[in-house]
Amino acid sequence: MKDIFGGKTILITGGTGSFGQKFAEMLLTSHNPAAIRIYSRGELKQVEMERKFTEFEKKRGTDKLRFLIGDVRDRKRLYRALKGVNIVVHAAALKHVPVAEYNPAEAVKTNILGGMNLVDAAIDNDVERVLALSTDKAVHPVNLYGATKAVMEKIIIQGNVYRGAKGTLFSCVRYGNVVGSSGSVIPLFMKQKESGEISITDERMTRFWITLEHGVNFVINSLAQMKGGEIFVPKIPSMKVTDLADAIAPGAKRKVTGIRPGEKLHEVLLTWDEARHAKEFDSHFIIEPEYNFWDSTNHAGGKMLPDGFYYGSDNNTVWLKGEELKKMIKEAGL
């Protein structure tokens, strides 16, 4: 696949998060960008990341990371930060469900208005490509976080309407829970196993799982393939929450606490309505936009999906086994 990063300047919003750090590491290791701009609002996290990567870059004889304090809510700052940028990966978000529920206006400002600011700033600065990270929570949302990400997806995709014939390309990726990320149930279960009791909200629950490295590689491949307007969905395994608990804390007692507000039994990455305008490939699906800016000949070779198809964590054909999960946890450094 063509390397689109060579000699380019890349900006990562929310770049000090687990995704941003892994993405920067893989770009520096396997690609040759001109510069990587880390755009985030947390001073301490930027200092810690800079210290971590100083030795990493010294070994490679490079000096490509730039750290910019800023918030996607701040339109003027975002405009300045995108000056001279070729590619943007939009990872900034308020993503913890309870935090978004308790602070709804703040979630809207970051996840929705931040997306609007990014579209305007990218177009006006002649950015080549923007890829935004979304989540299975955006599909049939039952909590505010999911609802804001669903709106963000629409804003990013519709950005293609405003770009003109040769302007910025806007697309999204949508995937499930990242093993070991902040807010993941895995670190919680690992802590609870010390007491010999695991708390489970509902024993019927299933979830999609993806490793951080898989997520980053999927974003890299999607950036290389994107035409502007798609939502890329990876094929990833599911796991029952009971199997997850047994793999992490075998023999531990289970305490069923009841499903929480804004929580689903199962997650969906591709709905039956989206399946009507989606294509299946060996490792992923592509949801194509239903707008006149889209060329129907894009992504030739994909297979059309059958009527009524949906991709949920409960009807998945690939299920994660306990030993596979343990390997993923070890690779995540937990």
Order of alpha helices (4+ residues) and beta strands (2+ residues): beta-alpha-beta-alpha-beta-alpha-beta-alpha-alpha-alpha-beta-alpha-beta-beta-alpha-beta-beta-alpha-beta-beta-alpha-beta-beta-alpha-beta-beta-beta-beta-alpha
